[in-house]
Amino acid sequence: GSAFCRAHSDLVESWLVDLLGDEPDVTVVAVGSLGRKELCPYSDLDLMLLHRGRRDIGAVADRLWYPIWDSGLSLDHSVRTVKQAISVADDDFKAAIGLLDARPVAGDLALGYTLVEQMEHLWQRRARRWLAVLADATEDRHRRAGEVAFLLEPDLKEGRGGLRDAHALGAAALASPVVHDAAGVTGPNEVLLAARVELHRRTGRAAERLLLQEQDAVAAALGYSDADALMRAVSAAARTIAFVGDDAWRRVRSWLVGPRGRRAGGDRPLGPGLALRDGDVVLTAAADPAGDRALVLSATAAAAAGGWSALDQLAAGAAPPGDPWPDEARHALVSLLGAGPTLVPVVEALDQRGLVARVLPEWTAVRSRPQRNAYHRFTVDRHLWEAAVEASALTRRVSRPDLLLVGAWLHDLGKGYPGDHTVAGVALMGRIAARMGFDAADVGVLVTLVRHHLLLADTATRRDLSDESTIEAVAEAVGDVTTLELLAALTEADSKATGSTAWGPWKAELVHELVARTSVFLAGGERPQPTTETVADPVVARARAALADGATVHVEATWPELIVAAPDRAGLFADVAGALSLHGLSVLAADVWTSDDGVAIEWFRTESTFGREPDARTLEADLAAAVEGRLPLDSRLAERVRTYAGRRLATARRAAPRVHVDNAASGRATLVEVRAPDGIAVLYRITRALAGVGLDVRHAKVATLGAEVVDAFYVVDAGGSKVDVSRRQEVQRAVLTALARA
């Protein structure tokens, strides 16, 4: 990283010395990456030709700039006297902050250092004005570029916690006496700089976003064991830079406001050993960090409740909670987890000081652990904190908010350990919950929450909720209504904390329906009618009328939702799915229901590839042609695949498709569950393969999770019976063969 950049910078500087030659009263001043000696392989050259009023400076500039342009390098250049440069900087914030990196590299170096000295003095004189601008610009950049630590494909330069933040800290430290941690980002800056150098080398251009397809090669070049190790190091480095930056900008804003703008008055007691002083939680003289095992969590809970900063004082010698925890520590943890959105910045401050691992040693395994797929937006540890934030908004729905909050916080802790993360998480929760001081019954509930944290979402989106076997299986797993309510809230919190595609109105409705039916089952009451059938009944009536008038198909669209009704037949679902794909509609979710008199109702939630609704008349005409068998779906879809094959969601690696055939999941049909990479017409290929082996789809649950589809089909054979066990491999081969052709 820095070694390459220094060597590259030295090489370029030597060239500039040769280009300038022995010119008096002129110096070449490097700005930007060359000024910092951080010149990456494809960084721009940012140069100022500084002179003492020479009349022939234009000719000197031409002799310098033209060879640089001829070499193919990108050049940002200017010609100034010292007075002109300072005048421009005084009027232009961008020019001013750029000149903070100024470094003379050729010619009259003394002239260049005159500019450097005057620029530093100007920056310090204008500190209050420019620091406010820099703070606002930093926040705006963060909003645009996102977070380096948590994005699947981070912007190493512009993102929050990136290289630009480290540079901004240096500028702030030069102007304000309250910023003193800028040197603490040197190591993290080196991690990001090394990744940026290798990214430039790999791509052959000035790339700043570390895309998935480049991560393996960059990791190998830097000596990491794999891309996950690289991204974990990048995440940890960015978190440190972001944390130091957040703390610095908080200090700067307080300094800019001045004493009169801060809260007046003395200390405000917050609890044993704690007080609020000038916006910070501080330890009082009565505090006993080494002996009070609840102090870390008590102080953090107080800080989170008010949105204040955590304390450096706790990092030195605060005692861990021990085994078992005192009741005060457990209560403080629950209070902390229930703080809502203010939780994340406070626990990030604790994490940077090593205090989260002191409270929970098992946390180290998930710290900065990446989840390299398009479905998850956060690292494992950040996801768990975000799940607690989401759960805090749902505590009034459950009778035991404490169990919900702790369950949400720890439900994915097993992802840091070998083997299946749920199995590992169950063992971890059993030990941790007991250590926290929960009684045996509560430990059992928390273990159940971890064991079944995926149950409701998976069942609701992949199983037939009108099938009694589905409800019985869920009821048997959860055991009682109290646990069911907790699991429902955990499911929502987990999904919302996962990413934008993990929770929406349709999934929420399905989970609500599953919970309602299971709750009634556990209470021994009458089962509610499935939502699908409730929705389908009026559609069937309208479809019957349309079909009686001679229509081939009945279509109702309320975008992005679409309902298609037609006389049921083998392969109907496949043909409809194929027609939708032809119109650039990706199926995010789907459901199928067949009336007693043979009218198939097919519901789809779609997303347009082109960001606009298809023409309704053309779509309906193609649907009718598909239902009647007049549409050459195979050839037209093959052409579409060839045209758009390069477009797919980012994912770390494309897992091999899996097909599971299960006769025990339902009392009336065979379940065929398919997991496969998403792509054009995948749903059509799967259902066409099922029709090809003589199977009729009676019910389907289709879901797109990031770059993967997870589809469940309830099928029967031509006689209306379950698929014979002897045909299971035949069905699997047919679907896998169809997917292999994609």
URMOJO-V49678 format. One record per residue. N is the residue number from 1. SS is DSSP state (H for helix, E for strand, C for the rest). BURIAL is + if it has 9 or more other ideal C-beta (glycine too) atoms within 8 Angstrom, else -. Layout:
<<N & SS & BURIAL> <N & SS & BURIAL>>
//
This chain:
<<1 & C & +> <2 & H & +> <3 & H & -> <4 & H & +> <5 & H & +> <6 & H & +> <7 & H & -> <8 & H & +> <9 & H & +> <10 & H & -> <11 & H & -> <12 & H & +> <13 & H & +> <14 & H & -> <15 & H & -> <16 & H & +> <17 & H & +> <18 & H & -> <19 & H & +> <20 & H & +> <21 & C & -> <22 & C & -> <23 & C & -> <24 & C & -> <25 & C & +> <26 & E & +> <27 & E & +> <28 & E & +> <29 & E & +> <30 & E & +> <31 & E & +> <32 & H & +> <33 & H & +> <34 & H & +> <35 & H & +> <36 & C & +> <37 & C & +> <38 & C & +> <39 & C & +> <40 & C & +> <41 & C & -> <42 & C & -> <43 & C & +> <44 & C & +> <45 & E & +> <46 & E & +> <47 & E & +> <48 & E & +> <49 & E & +> <50 & E & +> <51 & E & +> <52 & C & -> <53 & C & -> <54 & C & +> <55 & C & -> <56 & C & -> <57 & H & +> <58 & H & -> <59 & H & -> <60 & H & +> <61 & H & +> <62 & H & -> <63 & H & +> <64 & H & +> <65 & H & +> <66 & H & -> <67 & H & +> <68 & H & +> <69 & H & +> <70 & H & -> <71 & C & -> <72 & C & -> <73 & C & -> <74 & C & -> <75 & E & +> <76 & E & +> <77 & E & +> <78 & E & -> <79 & E & +> <80 & E & +> <81 & C & +> <82 & H & +> <83 & H & -> <84 & H & -> <85 & H & +> <86 & H & +> <87 & H & -> <88 & H & +> <89 & H & +> <90 & H & +> <91 & H & -> <92 & C & -> <93 & H & +> <94 & H & -> <95 & H & +> <96 & H & +> <97 & H & +> <98 & H & +> <99 & H & +> <100 & C & +> <101 & C & +> <102 & C & +> <103 & E & +> <104 & E & +> <105 & E & +> <106 & E & +> <107 & E & +> <108 & C & +> <109 & H & -> <110 & H & -> <111 & H & +> <112 & H & +> <113 & H & +> <114 & H & +> <115 & H & +> <116 & H & +> <117 & H & -> <118 & H & +> <119 & H & +> <120 & H & +> <121 & H & -> <122 & H & +> <123 & H & +> <124 & H & +> <125 & H & -> <126 & C & +> <127 & H & +> <128 & H & -> <129 & H & -> <130 & H & +> <131 & H & +> <132 & H & +> <133 & H & +> <134 & H & +> <135 & H & +> <136 & H & -> <137 & H & +> <138 & H & +> <139 & H & -> <140 & H & -> <141 & H & +> <142 & H & +> <143 & H & -> <144 & H & -> <145 & H & +> <146 & C & +> <147 & E & +> <148 & C & +> <149 & C & +> <150 & C & +> <151 & C & +> <152 & C & +> <153 & C & -> <154 & C & +> <155 & E & +> <156 & C & +> <157 & C & +> <158 & C & +> <159 & C & +> <160 & E & +> <161 & C & +> <162 & C & +> <163 & H & +> <164 & H & +> <165 & H & +> <166 & H & +> <167 & H & +> <168 & H & +> <169 & H & +> <170 & H & +> <171 & H & +> <172 & H & +> <173 & H & +> <174 & H & +> <175 & H & +> <176 & C & +> <177 & C & -> <178 & C & +> <179 & C & +> <180 & C & -> <181 & C & +> <182 & H & +> <183 & H & -> <184 & H & -> <185 & H & +> <186 & H & -> <187 & H & -> <188 & H & +> <189 & H & +> <190 & H & +> <191 & H & +> <192 & H & +> <193 & H & +> <194 & H & +> <195 & H & +> <196 & H & +> <197 & H & +> <198 & H & +> <199 & H & +> <200 & H & +> <201 & H & +> <202 & H & +> <203 & H & -> <204 & C & -> <205 & C & -> <206 & C & +> <207 & C & +> <208 & C & +> <209 & E & -> <210 & C & +> <211 & C & +> <212 & H & +> <213 & H & -> <214 & H & +> <215 & H & +> <216 & H & +> <217 & H & +> <218 & H & +> <219 & H & +> <220 & H & -> <221 & H & +> <222 & H & +> <223 & C & -> <224 & C & +> <225 & C & -> <226 & C & -> <227 & H & +> <228 & H & +> <229 & H & +> <230 & H & +> <231 & H & +> <232 & H & +> <233 & H & +> <234 & H & +> <235 & H & +> <236 & H & +> <237 & H & +> <238 & H & +> <239 & H & +> <240 & H & +> <241 & H & +> <242 & H & +> <243 & H & +> <244 & H & +> <245 & H & +> <246 & H & +> <247 & H & +> <248 & H & +> <249 & H & +> <250 & H & +> <251 & H & +> <252 & H & +> <253 & H & +> <254 & H & +> <255 & H & +> <256 & H & +> <257 & H & -> <258 & C & -> <259 & H & -> <260 & H & -> <261 & H & -> <262 & C & +> <263 & C & -> <264 & C & -> <265 & C & -> <266 & C & -> <267 & C & -> <268 & E & -> <269 & E & -> <270 & E & -> <271 & E & -> <272 & C & -> <273 & C & +> <274 & E & +> <275 & E & +> <276 & E & +> <277 & E & +> <278 & C & -> <279 & C & +> <280 & E & +> <281 & E & +> <282 & E & +> <283 & E & +> <284 & C & +> <285 & C & -> <286 & C & -> <287 & C & +> <288 & C & -> <289 & C & +> <290 & C & -> <291 & C & -> <292 & C & +> <293 & C & +> <294 & C & +> <295 & H & +> <296 & H & +> <297 & H & +> <298 & H & +> <299 & H & +> <300 & H & +> <301 & H & +> <302 & H & +> <303 & H & +> <304 & H & +> <305 & H & +> <306 & H & +> <307 & C & -> <308 & C & +> <309 & E & +> <310 & C & +> <311 & C & +> <312 & C & -> <313 & H & -> <314 & H & +> <315 & H & +> <316 & H & -> <317 & H & -> <318 & C & +> <319 & C & +> <320 & C & -> <321 & C & +> <322 & C & -> <323 & C & -> <324 & C & -> <325 & C & +> <326 & C & +> <327 & H & -> <328 & H & -> <329 & H & +> <330 & H & +> <331 & H & -> <332 & H & +> <333 & H & +> <334 & H & +> <335 & H & +> <336 & H & +> <337 & H & +> <338 & C & +> <339 & C & +> <340 & H & -> <341 & H & -> <342 & H & +> <343 & H & +> <344 & H & +> <345 & H & +> <346 & H & +> <347 & H & +> <348 & H & +> <349 & H & +> <350 & H & +> <351 & H & +> <352 & H & +> <353 & C & +> <354 & C & -> <355 & H & +> <356 & H & +> <357 & H & +> <358 & H & +> <359 & H & +> <360 & C & -> <361 & H & -> <362 & H & +> <363 & H & +> <364 & H & -> <365 & H & +> <366 & H & +> <367 & C & +> <368 & C & +> <369 & C & +> <370 & C & +> <371 & C & +> <372 & C & +> <373 & E & +> <374 & C & +> <375 & C & +> <376 & C & +> <377 & C & -> <378 & C & +> <379 & C & +> <380 & H & +> <381 & H & +> <382 & H & +> <383 & H & +> <384 & H & +> <385 & H & +> <386 & H & +> <387 & H & +> <388 & H & +> <389 & H & +> <390 & H & +> <391 & H & +> <392 & H & +> <393 & C & -> <394 & C & +> <395 & H & +> <396 & H & -> <397 & H & -> <398 & C & +> <399 & C & -> <400 & C & +> <401 & H & +> <402 & H & -> <403 & H & +> <404 & H & +> <405 & H & +> <406 & H & +> <407 & H & +> <408 & H & +> <409 & H & +> <410 & H & +> <411 & C & +> <412 & C & +> <413 & H & +> <414 & H & +> <415 & H & +> <416 & H & +> <417 & C & +> <418 & C & -> <419 & C & -> <420 & C & -> <421 & H & +> <422 & H & +> <423 & H & +> <424 & H & +> <425 & H & +> <426 & H & +> <427 & H & +> <428 & H & +> <429 & H & +> <430 & H & +> <431 & H & -> <432 & H & +> <433 & H & +> <434 & H & +> <435 & H & +> <436 & H & +> <437 & C & +> <438 & C & +> <439 & C & -> <440 & H & -> <441 & H & -> <442 & H & +> <443 & H & +> <444 & H & -> <445 & H & +> <446 & H & +> <447 & H & +> <448 & H & +> <449 & H & +> <450 & H & +> <451 & H & +> <452 & C & +> <453 & C & +> <454 & C & -> <455 & H & +> <456 & H & +> <457 & H & +> <458 & H & +> <459 & H & +> <460 & H & +> <461 & H & +> <462 & H & +> <463 & C & +> <464 & C & +> <465 & C & +> <466 & C & -> <467 & C & +> <468 & H & -> <469 & H & +> <470 & H & +> <471 & H & +> <472 & H & +> <473 & H & +> <474 & H & +> <475 & H & +> <476 & H & -> <477 & H & -> <478 & H & +> <479 & C & -> <480 & C & -> <481 & H & -> <482 & H & +> <483 & H & +> <484 & H & +> <485 & H & +> <486 & H & +> <487 & H & +> <488 & H & +> <489 & H & +> <490 & H & +> <491 & H & +> <492 & H & +> <493 & H & +> <494 & H & +> <495 & H & +> <496 & H & +> <497 & H & +> <498 & H & +> <499 & C & +> <500 & C & -> <501 & C & +> <502 & C & +> <503 & C & -> <504 & C & -> <505 & H & -> <506 & H & -> <507 & H & +> <508 & H & +> <509 & H & +> <510 & H & +> <511 & H & +> <512 & H & +> <513 & H & +> <514 & H & +> <515 & H & +> <516 & H & +> <517 & H & +> <518 & H & +> <519 & H & +> <520 & H & +> <521 & H & +> <522 & H & +> <523 & H & -> <524 & C & -> <525 & C & -> <526 & C & -> <527 & C & +> <528 & C & -> <529 & C & -> <530 & C & +> <531 & H & +> <532 & H & +> <533 & H & +> <534 & H & -> <535 & H & +> <536 & H & +> <537 & H & -> <538 & H & -> <539 & H & +> <540 & H & +> <541 & H & -> <542 & H & +> <543 & H & +> <544 & H & +> <545 & H & -> <546 & H & +> <547 & H & +> <548 & H & -> <549 & C & -> <550 & C & -> <551 & C & -> <552 & C & -> <553 & C & +> <554 & E & +> <555 & E & +> <556 & E & +> <557 & E & +> <558 & E & -> <559 & C & -> <560 & C & -> <561 & E & +> <562 & E & +> <563 & E & +> <564 & E & +> <565 & E & +> <566 & E & +> <567 & E & -> <568 & C & +> <569 & C & -> <570 & C & -> <571 & C & +> <572 & H & +> <573 & H & +> <574 & H & +> <575 & H & +> <576 & H & +> <577 & H & +> <578 & H & +> <579 & H & +> <580 & H & +> <581 & H & +> <582 & H & +> <583 & C & +> <584 & C & +> <585 & E & +> <586 & E & +> <587 & E & +> <588 & E & +> <589 & E & +> <590 & E & +> <591 & E & +> <592 & E & +> <593 & E & +> <594 & E & +> <595 & C & +> <596 & C & -> <597 & C & -> <598 & C & -> <599 & E & +> <600 & E & +> <601 & E & +> <602 & E & +> <603 & E & +> <604 & E & +> <605 & E & +> <606 & E & +> <607 & E & -> <608 & E & +> <609 & C & +> <610 & C & -> <611 & C & -> <612 & C & -> <613 & C & -> <614 & C & +> <615 & C & -> <616 & H & -> <617 & H & -> <618 & H & +> <619 & H & +> <620 & H & +> <621 & H & -> <622 & H & +> <623 & H & +> <624 & H & +> <625 & H & +> <626 & H & +> <627 & H & +> <628 & H & -> <629 & C & -> <630 & C & -> <631 & C & +> <632 & C & -> <633 & H & +> <634 & H & -> <635 & H & -> <636 & H & +> <637 & H & +> <638 & H & -> <639 & H & -> <640 & H & +> <641 & H & +> <642 & H & -> <643 & H & -> <644 & H & +> <645 & C & -> <646 & C & -> <647 & C & -> <648 & C & +> <649 & C & -> <650 & C & +> <651 & E & +> <652 & C & -> <653 & C & -> <654 & C & -> <655 & C & -> <656 & C & -> <657 & C & +> <658 & E & -> <659 & E & +> <660 & E & -> <661 & E & +> <662 & E & +> <663 & C & +> <664 & C & -> <665 & C & +> <666 & C & +> <667 & C & -> <668 & C & -> <669 & C & +> <670 & E & +> <671 & E & +> <672 & E & +> <673 & E & +> <674 & E & +> <675 & E & +> <676 & E & +> <677 & E & +> <678 & C & +> <679 & C & -> <680 & C & +> <681 & C & +> <682 & H & +> <683 & H & +> <684 & H & +> <685 & H & +> <686 & H & +> <687 & H & +> <688 & H & +> <689 & H & +> <690 & H & +> <691 & H & +> <692 & H & -> <693 & C & +> <694 & C & -> <695 & C & +> <696 & E & +> <697 & E & +> <698 & E & +> <699 & E & +> <700 & E & +> <701 & E & +> <702 & E & +> <703 & E & +> <704 & E & +> <705 & E & +> <706 & C & +> <707 & C & +> <708 & E & +> <709 & E & +> <710 & E & +> <711 & E & +> <712 & E & +> <713 & E & +> <714 & E & +> <715 & E & +> <716 & E & +> <717 & C & +> <718 & C & -> <719 & C & -> <720 & C & -> <721 & C & -> <722 & C & +> <723 & C & +> <724 & C & -> <725 & H & -> <726 & H & -> <727 & H & +> <728 & H & +> <729 & H & -> <730 & H & -> <731 & H & +> <732 & H & +> <733 & H & -> <734 & H & +> <735 & H & +> <736 & H & +> <737 & H & +> <738 & H & +> <739 & H & +> <740 & H & -> <741 & C & -> <742 & C & +>>
//
